[in-house]
Amino acid sequence: MSFRMPNSSAKLHCNHRGGREAGRRELVSRSLQSAQHCLGDQDFGTAYAHYLLVLNLAPELKTSVKETFQFTLFKWAEELDSLARIQDLFNCYEQALELYPNDEVICNSMGEHLFRMGFRDEAAGYFHKAVKLNPDFADAKENFYRVANWLVERWHFIMLNDAKRNLTYLKAIENAVCSGCKSVLDIGTGTGILSMFAKKAGASFVYACELSKTMYELACDVVAANNMEKEIKLLHLKSLDIEIPKHIPERVSLVVTETVDAGLFGEGIVESLIHAWEHLLLQPRPKNQDVSTGDYGRVIPASATVFGMAVECKEIRRHHRVGTQEVAGVHLSNSVQFFSPTYASAGSEETVEPYTTEKLSRIPGGYIPLTEPCQVMTVDFNNLQELKSLAARKPWKLSLPVTEGGVLDAIVVWFVLQLDDEHTLSTAPSEETCWEQAVYPVQGLLGTSCGFSCCDYSVKTGDTVMMEVCCQDCYLKIQKISSLTSECGMDDRDDTLSLGNEAELCNALAGLQTTSKQDGNSQVCVLESTEIALLNNVPYHECFKAAMGKVLLSLNPSKDLQSMDVDGHGSGMNLQESQNKSSLDAAPDPLYILDVSEGFSILPIIAGKLGPVRAYSSVEKEQHQAALNVISEANHFPKETLEFWLSHLEDESVVLQRPKSDKLWSIIILDVIETSGLIQQEVMEKAAISRCLLHSGGKIFPQYVLVYGMLVESESLLLESAVQGTEPTLGFNIAPFINQFKVPVRVYLDLSMLPCVPLSKPAELLRLDLMSPLLNTSSREVKVQICKSGQVTAIPFWYHIHLDEDHSLNTSDESSHWKQAAVVLDEPIQVQVGDELVLNVQHHKSSISITVKW
């Protein structure tokens, strides 16, 4: 039996390995201690570096240090963000995701940073991954829903559900392919549906391009699911960047596209087709020559005709023109002229969309046509020279005879797409269509009455509406809108007013400048349309005036009620006289009011009329500040009455703080509801901070909010929220892929015009109390009685905003500048009269989720 001595080298190796292990443990222990010490000193960068070392040396500690590591990462990321060290920030997240690749919290946080920096496609990927990792992670779900609205615009669902539109395109493409067009390029393919139509029609070669990363990836999935991935070549490119033979082997015989918006040209169809004709398409077929179509190039749609008419519409008016000179006792100076962005675009060097869009058939209050529809222009997409001449074409004038008296509020535009000789699509307001119409609000009108100018928007039968039309910056622009009265010496000859023979009239009016040249001393203030609607919301301002006056009176009971003008009935003494009088006695300390509502607000000026206050506005734009100063002066305010809060802050990210080191606020006004119909983000956190900044008796406005909702049956909401199976898409499997981007809540709804059948009465769903947080619950169950049989498809909701017990605002009122929102159910629920449903209502940050228990 042989005996072997132990291997001495193995023993040495073992000792060495044991020494290394001890050293590793020592280094890990010291690094953990150092990390904790750095966290205590708020040195997050060094702490993060120590944790990286620990986790790389001791992966077994991942679970135990995970929460602390996350906290350190997020704090260090905030610091890097504030220092604009963006690459370092992303490097940290990449390192963290290598260590925790399936951590939904880190994925979500990475997405938030990407979204703030404008990388929406990339952010969506991280939010989507976080939701897949944890479907109950509320932060990630809310973030994904918000970004989904950006990435896959809601009109994709509406258009894909429009079977008539889909079938018309299919037939036109089939005609083209059958007549010889065998190679097809789909520009702006979206989900890829037109490309699949071309392949189904028998095209030999189909190419498609899409610029959006999200839509390109979605199209790839859709094409593969329909077994066409080998037959359709998808390019993640702008069509202007496609080169032959780099991307496609040769010129194609057919281009199909639907890169048109409500104003026809807004998605760049002219530029993309000019490039296509010059670089990607075969030459067009010569006119009057009967030759094979396949040897020549063509475009679907072949042409378009644009129509327009003048309308009266209160809803458009209240969003684009301030209709009052006085709001809750505050005089809006004639020296300030308010306009919406569509007006500003006329004289702007920037490329600004010169119109808004509305579905006129569903606009609250309806509309009245003031003129007959007229042809504005035509465009031949198969004529390269015509496309090139559009941008260079000088503006031309149009005149529309007024056939119905009323108020001139807008020029409304729509178009008819001639896909080919047989097939057309119309976006007219009278059509059942997925399209909206382009709206050019009339602002700064120069009305004329025998040579005298006045800003009167009323027109009567026999008057003429004049306008100038041009194609500029890829947009159809209608500007310099004016009215000419019938008393100005015009005779009644129809041919003078007709579109085809208007030279005489246009020459006579050549000098008429309808953009209403502003007084050199006037202050122009451009507001968002929702801000103008807010200025026009009289009940809103009267309600705030009464509620603020009530608080100020309770805090300063010795103050003369008349001079405070709580109810708008003063003693006749103006504010300056009143304050001078009180200063002769014993001037009271001013009360401090802070308005941190979003956007332009005159609430601080209304507060300034209620007594000795210091009102602080949080508006940021210099133009808005200048306008508020002019209004303050027009109301004879001492300069110290209105101040701009952000100019007093060292750190603008911390808006909520004391007015002065030894002072507290009497009133803090918070924006609780977005105009979209959602709750503002972090409003309850802001309320918690605000409560600490109020002196005794001070109030937050609003003090509480009640959420109301009802059950409805609405096919319209279903069609706008998700693609309904394969029937509308003519058998192609698209729904499962695009419906990944559906969101459970539809926003910017007008409940008064929503096509729906109410199945229950309105019910209170939730209470959000900003002054008494103990009354809040993040979720509750509500029993709702069914009063009409049908299918529950959605739950629209709105808010009663209570400034106090006596003063409240309803966001669904006709005068409201707020829109409403609705939760759309995944599956409709069949109900009968007398049934009772239980709604589980939850509030998380800005999102309200409602699930139905049957």
Secondary structure, DSSP 8 states (H G I E B T S, - for coil): -------HHHHHHHHHHHHHHHHHHHHHHHHHHHHHHHHHTT-HHHHHHHHHHHHHH-GGGHHHHHHHHHHHHHHHHHHHHHTT-HHHHHHHHHHHHHH-TT-HHHHHHHHHHHHHTT-HHHHHHHHHHHHHH-TT-HHHHHHHHHHHHHHS-THHHHHHT-HHHHHHHHHHHHHHHHTT--EEEEES-TTSHHHHHHHHHT-SEEEEE---HHHHHHHHHHHHHTT-TTTEEEE-S-GGG--TTTTSSS-BSEEEE----TTSSTT-HHHHHHHHHHHTB--B--TT----GGGSBEEES-EEEEEEEEEE-HHHHHHHS---SEETTEE--TTEEEE-HHHHGGG-SS-----EEE-GGG-TT--EE-B--EEEEEEETT-HHHHHHHHHS--EEEEEEB-S-EE--EEEEEEEEE-SSS-EEE--TTS--S--EEEEE--S-EEEETTEEE---EE-TT-EEEEEEEEETTEEEEEEEEEE-TTSS----HHHHSTTS-HHHHHHTTT--TT----TT-EEEE--HHHHHHHT-HHHHHHHHHHHHHHHHHH-TTS-HHHHTTTS---S--HHHHHHHHHHS-----EEEEE--SS---HHHHHHTTSSEEEEE----HHHHHHHHHHHHHTT--GGGEEEGGGG-S-TT---S-SSTT--EEEEE---B-TTSSB-TTHHHHHHHHHTTEEEEEEEESSEEEEEE--EE-HHHHHHHS--SSTTTTT---HHHHGGG--SEEEEE-GGG---EE-B--EEEEEEESS-GGG--SEEEEEEEB-S-EEEEEEEEEEEEESSSS-EEETTSTT-S--EEEEEEEEEEEE-TT-EEEEEEEEETTEEEEEEE-
